[in-house]
Amino acid sequence: MDKGRVAIIGGSLGGLFAANLLHRAGWRVDVYERVSEELAERGAGVVTHPELFDILALIGIDDARIGVEVASRLTLSREGEVVGEHPHPQVLTAWGRLYALLRAALPSEHYHNGKQMVGLVQDGEGVVVDFADGSQAAADLLVAADGIRSTVRQLLAPEVQPQYAGYVAWRGLVDESALSPATHGRLFGHFGFCLPPREQMLGYPVAGAGNAMEAGSRRYNFVWYRPADEAEVLRMSTDNAGRVHAKGIPPPLISDAVLAEIRTVAGTSLSPQFAEVVARTSQPFFQPIYDLESPRLAFGRVALLGDAAFVARPHCGMGVTKAAGDALALAGWLDRLPSAAALAAYSDERVAYGSRIVAHARHLGAYMQAQLANEHEMRMAELYRTPAAVMRETAVPPRFGQEPG
Ligand SMILES: Cc1cc2nc3c(=O)[nH]c(=O)nc-3n(C[C@H](O)[C@H](O)[C@H](O)COP(=O)(O)OP(=O)(O)OC[C@H]3O[C@@H](n4cnc5c(N)ncnc54)[C@H](O)[C@@H]3O)c2cc1C
């Protein structure tokens, strides 16, 4: 049954979840992605949760193909000794693997590269989208899955802006074959942590280049949170030629001095195993950490979804699962109600959910902030700094209602 046409802006994971679910529900979908070629591997690991597998199964993607399983978590001291363990089986995957599976699940005629959305007009009949190449597309509904700097959101709710959290995440992937046997033996098979003062290092194995899953061709993914005020982020965003990349420095342009510095700090503040991971990662990169909260997600015929709607700090590892959950909720409401009422119900449900995840992740990250704003943040920083609390709470879906207010 043809239910109508949906234009989806943004062809990353959020857009692909929405496209796949709405396509299967009988909508005519078109995904418009500004990047001209296939989206490249973004070199980032992703933790999974049971809800994510449930939604992938609805799209016909079975869980055996998704990632690498670990049995437990451990925390290493600065000296490299195990100072805490926590059983927690979990499947770890990579952005590129999920993208490849979701992209292959959507018939390719519904995905359009090189389409940068620059404007939109909506009325009682539908939505018309303008692209930078001068073309237009018409649809009954529009889904904005265009990320934290969403063009759609900036047109419809310009007051909603990302708030810098006061720390960055250094990230990277290293081939397992590049690690020494001692480090490989200690780190592979676990979700690992190291907790220097005011910092947090974590890492886990993921699929290798080209999504290889065989032992010997996988990679190790790390995320290292470090406080940095805004002036420090600008310094780190200055390339070898002295140019400042205020909107984010592309990884290959990070200066030799900043890379040398991070490797030196890794050697002095992390366990020897994690210092080796950083030293042997050929292209570490950093991302400033933000909070973003939209008070509503429905604007007439337009719905915000994924990072365009809410961005929680990565400590719950919920970004991809939340984007998938947004897509499922939107498809579900559109199945039950006429479009306008469905978008309003979707907004109510996912604003409540997104706000709670953002608040919980903010508490988990308070310990890393360059500055703590108030007494509540100080209390949360103390609450979530021990190895036991970090291993219990990180990269697990929040259990709402069990946290001090
Ligand atoms: C340090 C860090 C660690 C993380 N770890 C995890 C983790 O372990 N687990 C997890 O689930 N999540 C994690 N995340 C979050 C996760 O990456 C995102 O939440 C998730 O990818 C959902 O993104 P999205 O599809 O909504 O947006 P994005 O991935 O940002 O995609 C937006 C897309 O829209 C396109 N676009 C933008 N503007 C336009 C336009 N005008 N026209 C057309 N196209 C446009 C962009 O090119 C892009 O492809 C992490 C994030 C960070 C920063």
PDBQT file of the ligand as one rigid body, heavy atoms in Angstrom, charges set to zero:
ROOT
HETATM    1  C1  LIG A 501      33.133  10.375  20.730  1.00  0.00    +0.000 C 
HETATM    2  C2  LIG A 501      31.841   9.766  20.279  1.00  0.00    +0.000 A 
HETATM    3  C3  LIG A 501      31.601   8.423  20.526  1.00  0.00    +0.000 A 
HETATM    4  C4  LIG A 501      30.385   7.840  20.140  1.00  0.00    +0.000 A 
HETATM    5  N1  LIG A 501      30.199   6.526  20.419  1.00  0.00    +0.000 NA
HETATM    6  C5  LIG A 501      29.000   5.981  20.163  1.00  0.00    +0.000 A 
HETATM    7  C6  LIG A 501      28.735   4.618  20.540  1.00  0.00    +0.000 A 
HETATM    8  O1  LIG A 501      29.561   3.872  21.072  1.00  0.00    +0.000 OA
HETATM    9  N2  LIG A 501      27.509   4.140  20.315  1.00  0.00    +0.000 N 
HETATM   10  C7  LIG A 501      26.541   4.899  19.719  1.00  0.00    +0.000 A 
HETATM   11  O2  LIG A 501      25.442   4.404  19.552  1.00  0.00    +0.000 OA
HETATM   12  N3  LIG A 501      26.771   6.177  19.314  1.00  0.00    +0.000 NA
HETATM   13  C8  LIG A 501      27.960   6.745  19.528  1.00  0.00    +0.000 A 
HETATM   14  N4  LIG A 501      28.158   8.038  19.163  1.00  0.00    +0.000 N 
HETATM   15  C9  LIG A 501      27.032   8.823  18.533  1.00  0.00    +0.000 C 
HETATM   16  C10 LIG A 501      26.698   8.422  17.101  1.00  0.00    +0.000 C 
HETATM   17  O3  LIG A 501      27.836   8.614  16.288  1.00  0.00    +0.000 OA
HETATM   18  C11 LIG A 501      25.467   9.212  16.534  1.00  0.00    +0.000 C 
HETATM   19  O4  LIG A 501      24.552   9.430  17.547  1.00  0.00    +0.000 OA
HETATM   20  C12 LIG A 501      24.780   8.404  15.434  1.00  0.00    +0.000 C 
HETATM   21  O5  LIG A 501      25.699   8.173  14.398  1.00  0.00    +0.000 OA
HETATM   22  C13 LIG A 501      23.484   9.036  14.845  1.00  0.00    +0.000 C 
HETATM   23  O6  LIG A 501      23.834  10.017  13.950  1.00  0.00    +0.000 OA
HETATM   24  P1  LIG A 501      22.836  10.637  12.843  1.00  0.00    +0.000 P 
HETATM   25  O7  LIG A 501      22.649   9.683  11.698  1.00  0.00    +0.000 OA
HETATM   26  O8  LIG A 501      21.625  11.173  13.497  1.00  0.00    +0.000 OA
HETATM   27  O9  LIG A 501      23.724  11.880  12.369  1.00  0.00    +0.000 OA
HETATM   28  P2  LIG A 501      25.119  11.886  11.608  1.00  0.00    +0.000 P 
HETATM   29  O10 LIG A 501      25.824  10.583  11.699  1.00  0.00    +0.000 OA
HETATM   30  O11 LIG A 501      25.837  13.112  12.050  1.00  0.00    +0.000 OA
HETATM   31  O12 LIG A 501      24.694  12.050  10.079  1.00  0.00    +0.000 OA
HETATM   32  C14 LIG A 501      24.157  13.219   9.539  1.00  0.00    +0.000 C 
HETATM   33  C15 LIG A 501      24.234  13.080   8.017  1.00  0.00    +0.000 C 
HETATM   34  O13 LIG A 501      23.547  14.153   7.436  1.00  0.00    +0.000 OA
HETATM   35  C16 LIG A 501      24.305  14.666   6.361  1.00  0.00    +0.000 C 
HETATM   36  N5  LIG A 501      23.912  16.067   6.189  1.00  0.00    +0.000 N 
HETATM   37  C17 LIG A 501      24.160  17.092   7.045  1.00  0.00    +0.000 A 
HETATM   38  N6  LIG A 501      23.634  18.223   6.582  1.00  0.00    +0.000 NA
HETATM   39  C18 LIG A 501      23.022  17.917   5.399  1.00  0.00    +0.000 A 
HETATM   40  C19 LIG A 501      22.297  18.683   4.441  1.00  0.00    +0.000 A 
HETATM   41  N7  LIG A 501      22.089  20.006   4.591  1.00  0.00    +0.000 N 
HETATM   42  N8  LIG A 501      21.812  18.042   3.340  1.00  0.00    +0.000 NA
HETATM   43  C20 LIG A 501      22.011  16.715   3.158  1.00  0.00    +0.000 A 
HETATM   44  N9  LIG A 501      22.696  15.941   4.032  1.00  0.00    +0.000 NA
HETATM   45  C21 LIG A 501      23.197  16.545   5.145  1.00  0.00    +0.000 A 
HETATM   46  C22 LIG A 501      25.743  14.475   6.796  1.00  0.00    +0.000 C 
HETATM   47  O14 LIG A 501      26.656  14.474   5.699  1.00  0.00    +0.000 OA
HETATM   48  C23 LIG A 501      25.670  13.116   7.509  1.00  0.00    +0.000 C 
HETATM   49  O15 LIG A 501      25.895  12.043   6.628  1.00  0.00    +0.000 OA
HETATM   50  C24 LIG A 501      29.369   8.633  19.488  1.00  0.00    +0.000 A 
HETATM   51  C25 LIG A 501      29.627   9.985  19.212  1.00  0.00    +0.000 A 
HETATM   52  C26 LIG A 501      30.842  10.549  19.598  1.00  0.00    +0.000 A 
HETATM   53  C27 LIG A 501      31.076  12.017  19.300  1.00  0.00    +0.000 C 
ENDROOT
TORSDOF 0
